[in-house]
Amino acid sequence: MHRQIPNTLTILRILLALGGAVALWTSYQWSLSGAVPLWLGDPVLAARGLAGFAVAAFIIAAATDWLDGYLARRWNAGSTLGEILDPIADKLLVDAYLIVYMLILGAPIDIAVPVFALVARDAAMTAARLLPGAAAGTSLAVSPAAKLKTALAMIVAGFPLIAQPLGWSSHDAVLLVWIAALWVTAALSLLTAWNYFRK
């Protein structure tokens, strides 16, 4: 029974990624329009509560990325399904939040380009791993560079969630550093994809 926990955590990460991103976008829309369902009460509190859920969802989802892998190794519960779902969950978590950030900021080109590159790369990698016969010719093992890319992408995707509460969102220098990190992440993502397809 416990051998199913790692895959269950991975599925939970997928649900939290999608739910958290939708909550973040909805919270932003509510804060602009105030069009909150009446049964939720105060519009400001409702928007903040939803934003809080988006932050909590990201933190919990990011934590399960480490936990499911640890438990799979500890219990020798690795599976092909887990190897497939785990990178998909990671990609959804990062890409979903980055897309919401991009939309909130008005999709400026210096953010839209690296976000589009990341999403396109992740879609291509997922398709390559899922297409019939793909796994037979290429190992599902994740390279060290890909693990570094995932860690950096998690940091880039999570930083805006703490930047605003800490009052950093109004500082142009912090935004520029975040955009630079986003470009570095996109470049590393494309490099790891190139190495994958080249092999």
C-alpha positions as CSV (number, residue, x, y, z in Angstrom):
1,M,0.0,0.0,0.0
2,H,2.7,2.5,1.0
3,R,4.5,1.8,-2.3
4,Q,1.7,3.8,-4.0
5,I,2.4,6.9,-1.9
6,P,5.1,8.4,-4.2
7,N,2.9,8.3,-7.2
8,T,0.0,9.7,-5.2
9,L,2.2,12.6,-4.1
10,T,3.1,13.2,-7.7
11,I,-0.6,13.3,-8.7
12,L,-1.2,15.7,-5.8
13,R,1.5,18.0,-7.2
14,I,-0.2,18.1,-10.5
15,L,-3.5,19.0,-8.9
16,L,-1.9,21.7,-6.7
17,A,0.0,23.2,-9.7
18,L,-3.2,23.6,-11.7
19,G,-5.4,24.7,-8.7
20,G,-2.8,27.1,-7.4
21,A,-2.2,28.8,-10.7
22,V,-6.0,29.2,-11.3
23,A,-6.3,30.6,-7.7
24,L,-3.6,33.1,-8.3
25,W,-5.1,34.3,-11.5
26,T,-8.6,34.5,-10.0
27,S,-7.3,36.3,-7.0
28,Y,-5.7,38.9,-9.3
29,Q,-9.0,39.3,-11.2
30,W,-10.9,39.7,-8.0
31,S,-8.5,42.3,-6.7
32,L,-9.0,44.4,-9.9
33,S,-12.8,44.1,-10.3
34,G,-14.0,43.3,-6.8
35,A,-16.5,40.9,-8.5
36,V,-16.3,38.3,-5.8
37,P,-19.3,35.9,-5.2
38,L,-21.4,37.3,-2.4
39,W,-21.3,34.2,-0.3
40,L,-17.5,34.8,0.1
41,G,-18.1,38.1,1.9
42,D,-15.4,40.8,1.9
43,P,-13.9,41.0,-1.6
44,V,-10.5,42.0,-0.3
45,L,-10.3,39.2,2.2
46,A,-11.6,36.7,-0.4
47,A,-8.9,37.8,-2.9
48,R,-6.2,37.6,-0.2
49,G,-7.4,34.2,0.9
50,L,-7.2,32.9,-2.6
51,A,-3.7,34.3,-3.1
52,G,-2.7,32.7,0.1
53,F,-4.0,29.3,-1.2
54,A,-1.9,29.9,-4.4
55,V,1.2,30.4,-2.3
56,A,0.5,27.4,0.0
57,A,-0.2,25.2,-3.1
58,F,3.1,26.1,-4.6
59,I,5.1,25.4,-1.4
60,I,3.4,22.1,-0.8
61,A,3.7,21.0,-4.4
62,A,7.4,22.0,-4.5
63,A,8.0,20.0,-1.3
64,T,6.4,16.9,-2.7
65,D,8.9,17.1,-5.6
66,W,11.6,16.1,-3.1
67,L,9.4,13.9,-0.9
68,D,8.0,11.6,-3.6
69,G,11.5,10.9,-4.9
70,Y,12.9,10.3,-1.5
71,L,10.1,7.8,-0.6
72,A,10.4,6.0,-3.9
73,R,14.1,5.4,-3.3
74,R,13.6,4.5,0.4
75,W,10.9,2.0,-0.3
76,N,12.3,0.9,-3.6
77,A,8.9,1.9,-5.1
78,G,10.1,3.4,-8.3
79,S,7.9,2.8,-11.3
80,T,7.7,3.7,-15.0
81,L,4.5,5.6,-14.3
82,G,6.3,7.6,-11.6
83,E,9.2,8.3,-14.0
84,I,6.8,9.7,-16.5
85,L,4.5,11.6,-14.1
86,D,7.2,13.2,-12.0
87,P,8.7,15.5,-14.7
88,I,5.3,16.3,-16.0
89,A,4.2,17.4,-12.5
90,D,7.4,19.6,-12.3
91,K,6.8,21.2,-15.7
92,L,3.1,21.9,-14.9
93,L,4.0,23.5,-11.6
94,V,6.6,25.9,-13.1
95,D,4.8,26.6,-16.4
96,A,1.4,27.2,-14.9
97,Y,2.6,29.8,-12.4
98,L,4.9,31.5,-15.0
99,I,2.1,31.8,-17.4
100,V,0.0,33.5,-14.7
101,Y,2.8,35.9,-13.9
102,M,3.2,36.8,-17.5
103,L,-0.5,37.5,-17.9
104,I,-0.6,39.6,-14.7
105,L,2.4,41.7,-15.9
106,G,0.7,42.2,-19.3
107,A,2.8,39.8,-21.3
108,P,5.8,42.1,-22.0
109,I,8.1,40.6,-24.6
110,D,11.1,40.3,-22.2
111,I,9.0,37.9,-20.1
112,A,6.8,36.4,-22.7
113,V,9.7,35.1,-24.8
114,P,11.5,33.1,-22.1
115,V,8.1,31.8,-20.7
116,F,7.1,30.7,-24.2
117,A,10.5,29.0,-24.7
118,L,10.1,27.1,-21.4
119,V,6.5,26.0,-22.2
120,A,7.3,25.0,-25.7
121,R,10.4,23.1,-24.6
122,D,8.5,21.3,-21.8
123,A,5.7,20.4,-24.2
124,A,8.3,19.0,-26.7
125,M,10.1,17.0,-24.0
126,T,6.8,15.6,-22.7
127,A,5.7,14.5,-26.2
128,A,9.1,12.9,-26.8
129,R,8.8,10.9,-23.6
130,L,5.2,9.8,-24.2
131,L,5.2,9.0,-27.9
132,P,5.1,5.3,-28.7
133,G,8.6,3.8,-28.9
134,A,10.3,6.9,-27.4
135,A,11.2,5.3,-24.1
136,A,12.7,2.3,-25.9
137,G,15.3,4.5,-27.6
138,T,16.0,7.0,-24.8
139,S,16.4,6.4,-21.1
140,L,13.9,8.1,-18.8
141,A,16.6,8.9,-16.4
142,V,17.0,12.6,-15.7
143,S,20.4,14.2,-16.3
144,P,22.2,16.3,-13.7
145,A,21.8,19.4,-15.9
146,A,18.0,18.7,-16.2
147,K,17.8,18.4,-12.4
148,L,19.6,21.8,-12.1
149,K,17.2,23.3,-14.6
150,T,14.3,22.0,-12.5
151,A,15.7,23.4,-9.3
152,L,16.4,26.8,-10.9
153,A,12.9,26.9,-12.5
154,M,11.3,26.1,-9.2
155,I,13.1,29.1,-7.6
156,V,12.2,31.4,-10.5
157,A,8.6,30.3,-10.3
158,G,8.3,30.6,-6.6
159,F,10.2,33.9,-6.1
160,P,7.3,36.3,-7.1
161,L,5.1,34.6,-4.5
162,I,7.4,35.9,-1.7
163,A,8.5,39.1,-3.4
164,Q,5.2,40.9,-3.1
165,P,4.6,40.2,0.6
166,L,8.1,41.3,1.3
167,G,7.6,44.5,-0.6
168,W,10.1,43.8,-3.3
169,S,7.7,43.9,-6.2
170,S,7.9,47.7,-6.4
171,H,11.7,47.6,-6.8
172,D,12.8,47.6,-10.5
173,A,16.2,46.1,-9.7
174,V,14.6,43.0,-8.2
175,L,12.3,42.6,-11.2
176,L,15.3,42.9,-13.5
177,V,17.2,40.2,-11.6
178,W,14.1,38.0,-11.7
179,I,13.7,38.5,-15.5
180,A,17.5,37.7,-16.0
181,A,17.0,34.5,-14.0
182,L,14.0,33.7,-16.1
183,W,16.1,34.0,-19.3
184,V,18.9,31.9,-17.8
185,T,16.4,29.2,-16.9
186,A,15.0,29.3,-20.4
187,A,18.4,29.0,-21.9
188,L,19.4,26.1,-19.7
189,S,16.1,24.4,-20.5
190,L,16.7,24.7,-24.2
191,L,20.2,23.4,-23.7
192,T,19.0,20.3,-21.8
193,A,16.4,19.7,-24.5
194,W,19.0,19.9,-27.2
195,N,21.2,17.4,-25.4
196,Y,18.2,15.0,-24.9
197,F,17.2,15.1,-28.6
198,R,20.8,14.9,-29.8
199,K,21.3,11.7,-27.9
